[in-house]
Amino acid sequence: MRVPLPDGSVRELPDGSTGADLAADIGPGLARAALAIRVLDESKTEQRDGTAYDDGRIVDLDAPLTDGQPIEILTAKAGDGDALKLLRHDIAHVLAESVLELYPGTKVSIGPPIADGFYYDFDFPEGVTINEDDFPKIEAQMKKHVKAAEPFVRTEETTAEAIDRYLREDQPYKVELIEDLVTNQGVKTVGIYTNGEFKDLCRGPHAPDTGRAKAFKLTSVAGAYWRGDANRQMLTRIYGTAFATKDELKEHLERLEEARKRDHRRLGRELGLFAFSETATGSAFWLPHGTQLFNTLVGLSREMGEQRGYTEVKTPQLFDSQLWKTSGHWDKYRDNMFVTESEGKQLALKPMNCPGHCQLYKLQKFSYRDLPVRYSEPGLLHRNELSGTLHGLMRVRHFAQDDAHIFCTEDQLQDEVTAALEFAFATYRMFGFDVEVELSTRPEQRIGAEELWDRSEAALEAALQANDLEYRVNEGDGAFYGPKIDLHMRDSLGRSWQLGTVQLDYNFPERFELTYTGADNVEHRPVMIHRALMGSYERFIGILIEHYGGDFPAWLAPVQAIVLPVSDRHIDYANELKAQLSGFRVEVDHRTESIGRKIRDAELRKIPYMLVVGDREVEERTASVRRHKEGDQGALSVEALKEQLSQPE
């Protein structure tokens, strides 16, 4: 048989050869390093840019090759996402194998690779509780199996055979998975991978043996409902990660440690920004300094929006269910809405502003001369998120968005999308963010005619191309009512976050029967653009806290400067200095502590400027300036201080 390779060469092998045979034919080094084979998409074999084969199908190394089918040998080289997934999947099986040995009677469920590692969910016997203190013992057992380099052996079992065996082994979660495969997909056989004594229901693929996943670490433990259903059994989820090399693992663990130090929940508490209470699950209580930070961002959105022709509006919190039925949210989103009843009518707290803005537009009369209409609303929203999914400020039930909706004519569409993107980039420059652009197209579950989707996707793509913006396409990830441009940034730890979105919508104007009077004195449909740049203020603040590690730039910091009197006789001048710095966020430390203690505490609070005042400063009407983490900056006059505090960073 002939086997084409990515470099354009072709290998001649005996019929029935496997990926392992191919690796050995190329060389002994590759044979030792080979993990699996990637069956390439023939339409992409002419591309050599490192991304050509991402759609290739990964199969076991001992799978038979097909004559003429292009093949790539998968190895644990840095940056290969498929190789990492494979290694992480391997070590997840090793984790399950080790847990069953250490804790007899444990029931296993699923253990997939995920973005930064892997996990496995377990139902431990009564009385057994696992925490991170148990990780060294579990890891030691795992290392034994890695050192043993146990082969991963795939077999096919009939569903009846597999169900019977898992019933005998008292593994009900595996039985349920197989029964669902039979019911939903009509499968007759299932794949079983064996390593050591452990047999797991698995589609694969896997590396040749357990010895390839040497660089691994268990990282955390959490609760997880079976199949994500809060009415089902709560399982214990053990998370871990694995890399191709120990150096890569070390770098990753260092990043995790830095992420723990920057965790917005910890810093939010330490810096006195916000708190949470069981009296309002998933809703932040904003403390004075956190409220100041929140209001600074809202003020920034307002100021920049006013400069760009946005009008702030305010719509109700509680709407009749008919509004949500008209928009389509009642069918698509009802489970995430807080629903109540009054006088026999169903009502819901708004989880988003767009239907309310459509209703607001409809309550008025517009001509083509009035358009575009740009409504902004930092309105409060509520979403009924499951308690198990809540995470600090990143996922909450009560939040506000820098939300806006634009109603325009077809002719104005390109300019409005361009202006929304300019607004987004101007906002992100304030924080020094580099932005990546993504075009998300029609999802499988959607509303509206295909012709409207064709028009809206083409319009967004044309706007991106007209502005010479590089972008990637995320097929099928659009909103149910329209395609969108999503804007992503990478924080100081290299993590990617989605920030803003610009969404084009022909469907809501149609469903709400929105109109404007054209120059021809005939009614026309406007086009609607949904636009959020910071998104949820709560989530955006959480991202900022972790990005800056709490060291906010002075223009954003809740307290920009603190005056530190050396002794009590300097307090009057300290208060006078604060008054002279009116317009800036300045505090005075009145405590009878040493100046060293005051400086240390101000450093812990991450206040950008510390203004030390003693006898000389009182006499010269100055302040000795210290910058957070930088130390002494010298003496400055009040005017020089104002100029310094006014400078963007």
Disulfide bonds with the S-S distance in Angstrom:
none
